[in-house]
């Protein structure tokens, strides 16, 4: 995979979080899974700033 810019990385993290929320609303992942994904996304997005 090609190296992403910081902006592209943040955008990609947003996409991942959005997809996780959709999966949660449809019942494919649990609340705990969603919390873990959200925590990872916020940690990584802070690191990319």
matplotlib code that plots the C-alpha trace (Angstrom):
import matplotlib.pyplot as plt

x = [0.0, 1.2, 2.2, -0.7, -0.5, -1.7, -4.9, -5.6, -4.9, -7.4, -10.0, -9.5, -9.9, -13.2, -14.3, -13.4, -15.3, -18.3, -18.4, -18.0, -21.0, -23.1, -22.2, -23.1, -26.5, -27.2, -26.2, -23.0, -20.7, -21.1, -21.0, -17.6, -16.3, -17.5, -15.9, -12.6, -12.7, -13.6, -10.8, -8.2, -9.5, -9.3, -5.8, -4.5, -6.1, -4.4, -1.1, -1.6, -2.2]
y = [0.0, 3.5, 5.9, 8.2, 11.9, 13.0, 14.4, 11.2, 9.1, 11.2, 10.9, 7.1, 6.9, 8.8, 6.3, 3.3, 4.8, 5.6, 2.0, 0.6, 2.7, 1.4, -2.2, -1.6, -0.1, -3.2, -5.5, -7.0, -5.8, -5.3, -2.1, -3.2, -3.6, -0.1, 1.4, -0.2, 0.9, 4.5, 4.6, 3.4, 6.0, 8.9, 7.8, 7.5, 10.7, 12.6, 11.1, 12.3, 15.9]
z = [0.0, -0.9, 1.9, 2.7, 3.6, 7.0, 5.6, 3.6, 6.8, 8.8, 6.0, 5.9, 9.7, 9.4, 6.8, 9.0, 12.0, 9.9, 8.5, 12.0, 13.2, 10.3, 11.1, 14.8, 13.8, 11.6, 14.4, 12.9, 15.7, 19.4, 21.5, 22.9, 19.3, 18.4, 21.5, 20.7, 17.1, 18.1, 20.7, 18.1, 15.6, 18.0, 19.2, 15.6, 14.4, 17.3, 16.3, 12.7, 13.7]

ax = plt.figure().add_subplot(projection="3d")
ax.plot(x, y, z, "-o")
ax.set_aspect("equal")
plt.show()
